[in-house]
Amino acid sequence: MERLVKFEVLGQEYPLYTDASEEDVAEILDLVKSQFESYARSASSLPVNKLAILTSINMAGKYVKLKKDFELYKIRVDAIVGKVNDRLDKVTEPVE
């Protein structure tokens, strides 16, 4: 069920409607907050909207890398499963 969650970053409050679990919301908001505050420390002269864009781009870049890494992982696992299946087929072939 969708609900309103409010969170604060750098002294500003933001509303968010979500149906994610409490644990997921907490993890997501902690990640966003830490990324945002990290940029704020290193580029304190930037306005909040630019910090938000930098944070979004950074997180999107991490997401794209993770997605590619996962695709490679699936390819490798599929190859291993295929080899295991081939070996099992050879071992279980009926003897004539």
N, C-alpha and C positions, 0 to 999 in steps of 0.2 A: 504494500500500500504506500503510495507516494505521500511524503510528508515534507514540511519545511524545516530545513536545517540552517542555522545562522552560524557563521564563523568569522573570526577576526584575523586580519593580516595587516601588520604595520599600523595598527590603530584604527583601521577601517573595517566596518562590519559588512558582510555580504550575505544575502539570502540565497538559498539553493534548495530547489525541490528535487527530491530523490526517493527512489524506492530501494536503494542499497541498504544492506544491513548496517547496524550501528558500528560493528567492527570494521567493515569496509569503508564506511564514511570516515571514521576516525583515522584509518590508515591513509586514505586519499588526502584528507585535509592536512594531516601531518606532513605528508610528502610535498604538497603544494606550498604549505607554509615554510618548510625548510628551504625549498628551492627559491622561493620568492625572497625570503630573508637573506639567503646567501648572496643573491644578486644585489640586494639593497645594501649590504655591507661593502661589496666590492665596487659598486657604482652608486654611491649615496646621493650624487647630484642629479641623478635621473628622476624624472617625474614618475609617479606610481603607474600611470598607464603604459609607459615604456618598459618599466620593470615587469609588468604583467605580460607584455608581448615577448620580452626576452625569456621569461620563465616558460611561457607557452611553447615557444620555439624549441627551447632546450628539452622540455619534456616530450614534445612531439618527436624530436630527434632520437631520444632514448627509446621511445615506443617503436619507431621504425626499425631501429637496430635490433631490438628485442624480437620484433616480428620476423625479421630476416633470420636471426639466430634460431628461432623456433622452427622456421621452415626447413633450415638445414638440418636441425636435430631430427625432425620428422623423416626427412629423406634418409638420413643415416640409420634411424631405427627401422624404417621399412626395409632397407637393404639387409640389415642384420636378421630381421624376422624372415625375410625371403630365404636367406642362407640356412637358417635353422629349419625352416619348413622343407627345403630341398634335402637336407640331411635326414630329417625324420622320414621323408618319403622313401629315401634309399634304404633306410633301416627297416622300414615296415613293408617293403615290397614283398609280395608272396613269392615263395621259392617254388619253382616248378620241378 
